């Protein structure tokens, strides 16, 4: 998993806080993605966590696309 500097977690003005978006998405995913996190890097997001199926990984990506206008730079959710 890639680590990003603390300054990378800054969101543009007018968007909900990153933690609020994560909490909302975790409830929508119903535990399908463990340790789910969104990392803001520049003007985009990186998805991280662990999923048991590729479907859960894709579901998380689609939920993020609906929840925020920020582009997804990478989906680093690991399927095991």
Secondary structure, DSSP 8 states (H G I E B T S, - for coil): -----GGGG---TTS--HHHHHHHHHHHHTTSEEEEEEEEETTEEEEEEEESSHHHHHHHHHHHHHH-SSEEEEEEEEE-
